[in-house]
Every structure is written in C-alpha cells, then in structure tokens.
Amino acid sequence: MSTQSSRFAARLMVAPSVALLLIWMVVPLAMTLYYSFRFFRLISPERTGWVGFSNYLWFINSPDFWLALFNTLALVGGVLIITVVLGMLIALLIDQPVKGQGVLRILVIAPFFVMPPVAASIWENLFMHPQNGLFAAVARGFGAQPILFLENYPMLSVIGIVSWEWLPFATLILLTALQSLSSEQLEAAEMDGASALSRFRYIILPHATRAITVVILIQTIFLLGIFGEIFTTTQGGPGSASTTLPYMIFKQAIAAKDIGRAAAGGIIAVILANIVAYFLMRSIGKHLDA
C-alpha cells in the first residue's frame, strides 16, 4: 500500500507534465478570448482597440453562420450513422473464421492511416472527377451522364469521404468488442433455436453498446473540427453549401485577415463543442459505467 510520502512524491513527479499541459491548453484559449474582444486585422495592424461583443454579434448574425452550424452538425451526424452501422456490419463479417483473415483486417484498417488531405484528393480525382473518375466511367458504361458530386452534392460528398476515413476506426473498436464476446453464449442461443437476427439483437448488440458509445464520443470530438477534407475538395462551396464552422473561422482568419472575428468564432465553436459533448455524455455516456 502506498504511503503518504510516496503519494506526494508521485504527485511531485507528475506536476511538471500537468503544469506544461495546462499552460499548453490555457494560454492559446486565453489569447483567443482576448483577441475576440478586440478589433485586429492583419491588413491594418495599426488599428486596434476593444470592441466588446461586436465580433461575436457579427459572427452570429453572418448569413453563413447558421448554414455552417447546420453543415457541421449534419457532417457529425451523417458520419456517425454511416461508420457505426457499416462498422458493425464489417466487424461481423471479418470476425468470421475465413482464410486470410489477418490480411483482410489490415486492408480494412489501412484507410485510417491515410492523411485527410491525401484521402480527400484521392476521392476527388480518382473517384469523383466528372471526366476521369471511376464513378464517371461507371455511369458512362451504363449510358448515363456522370454526376458532379462536389458541385451538386458537396456536403454529401464530404460526408462520404470523411466516413471512409473513420470507418476503419469504428470497425476496429467494434471488432474488439465482438472478439470479447463469449462464443458459448452464441452457441447456447443457437441451440435454443434463436435466429441470427435474434442473436444479434439480444446478445451481440447489447454487448457492443459500450464500444459503440466509445466510437460516438471519440469521433464526435474529432469530427467537430473537420477541415482538411473540405479545404482540399470544395473549399466550402459552391458558395457556402459545404462551409462548416471550422472552415468559416479559417476564412475569417486567413482569407479576410480578421483575427478578432475569427477568434470570436473560435470561442463560439468551443462553447458549441462543449454543449454537444455535454448532451452526448448525458445521453450515452452512462453506458460507459454499465
């Protein structure tokens, strides 16, 4: 058993790392909060001063804000549904004893290690290109006109690309959950005459609930900040059709050189992310303690 002195020594050794991590988190947030109340544009750095909540009001009243907020939530929701459903189906398939199972699992997981801009570029030029893309070739093979995915369905295209990137993560977590399930339970249910659907509904799905919860929580944290795929493919367009909150902040900071308004958007994004995380933890986080 640890003594009081050993516990104090452990805390003392951990303290520098905790302090460094705290500084790393607090300082950027404090600077963002500071600049969000100031007029500060890179094109006229000599003009500065306090503007109060004007930057926040401009950001919220911007015609692109609510569309960007909707697109952000649609992106998160769409990717979660696709990755959880398909991830469960793929996990069930590769959990079966087949030849080359190890190679198959590596191939399924491989897309997760592709950098987001690279993955988006591959999808844009290899699959979705209206002239040279694979989908265009298939459409012409059936006598149909190629679909302009990024022009006509920009948000759905981005959701598809991001889902492809995150599907391996969901599959890996769900596969781990399936492998921890006792085969004796499934065999007993099968001997009792339970159908495959019943076994999935009453045995497999309840067992995988915690894994699904972990997938949803972790993916939501990262999906709220998706940027690279949009920058590589649609640049938030056409117009603002695929602009999300992070990309709108980027446009203010880089394109408009308006650090004050971009900082206000960053604080708004942090608040919204915490609200989403709160409701997620309230609604599904309880399964982590089950």
Long-range contacts (C-beta under 8 A, 24 or more apart in sequence): 29-270, 32-263, 32-266, 32-267, 33-263, 33-267, 34-263, 35-259, 35-260, 35-263, 36-260, 36-263, 36-264, 36-266, 36-267, 37-260, 38-260, 39-260, 40-258, 40-259, 40-260, 41-256, 41-257, 41-258, 41-259, 41-260, 42-257, 42-258, 42-259, 43-257, 51-260, 55-260, 55-261, 55-263, 55-264, 56-264, 56-267, 56-268, 58-261, 58-264, 59-252, 59-261, 59-264, 59-265, 59-268, 60-268, 62-248, 64-240, 64-243, 64-248, 65-248, 67-240, 67-241, 67-243, 68-240, 68-243, 68-244, 68-245, 68-247, 68-248, 69-245, 69-272, 71-155, 71-241, 71-242, 71-243, 71-244, 71-245, 72-224, 72-244, 72-245, 72-246, 74-155, 74-159, 75-155, 75-158, 75-159, 75-162, 75-223, 75-226, 75-244, 76-219, 76-220, 76-223, 76-224, 76-276, 78-156, 78-159, 78-163, 79-159, 79-162, 79-163, 79-166, 79-219, 79-223, 80-216, 80-219, 80-220, 80-223, 82-159, 82-160, 82-163, 82-167, 83-163, 83-166, 83-167, 83-169, 83-170, 83-215, 83-219, 84-170, 84-212, 84-215, 84-216, 86-163, 86-167, 86-170, 86-171, 87-167, 87-170, 87-171, 87-173, 87-174, 87-215, 88-170, 88-174, 88-208, 88-212, 90-167, 90-171, 91-171, 91-174, 91-175, 91-177, 91-178, 92-178, 92-200, 92-204, 94-171, 94-175, 95-175, 95-178, 95-179, 105-175, 108-168, 108-171, 109-168, 109-171, 109-172, 110-168, 111-164, 111-165, 111-167, 111-168, 112-165, 112-166, 112-168, 112-169, 112-172, 114-165, 115-228, 116-165, 116-226, 116-228, 116-229, 116-232, 117-228, 117-229, 117-231, 117-232, 119-161, 119-164, 119-165, 119-229, 120-161, 120-228, 120-229, 120-232, 120-233, 121-232, 121-233, 123-157, 123-160, 123-161, 123-164, 123-233, 124-150, 124-232, 124-233, 128-157, 150-233, 150-234, 151-238, 154-233, 154-234, 154-237, 154-238, 154-241, 154-242, 155-241, 155-242, 157-233, 157-234, 157-242, 158-226, 158-229, 158-230, 158-233, 158-234, 158-242, 161-229, 161-233, 162-223, 162-226, 162-229, 165-229, 166-219, 166-222, 166-223, 169-215, 169-218, 169-219, 170-215, 170-219, 173-211, 173-214, 173-215, 174-208, 174-211, 174-212, 174-215, 176-211, 177-207, 177-208, 177-210, 177-211, 178-204, 178-207, 178-208, 180-207, 181-207, 209-287, 209-290, 210-287, 210-288, 210-290, 212-287, 213-284, 213-285, 213-287, 213-288, 214-288, 216-280, 216-284, 217-277, 217-280, 217-281, 217-284, 217-285, 220-276, 220-277, 220-280, 221-273, 221-277, 224-269, 224-272, 224-273, 224-276, 245-269, 245-272
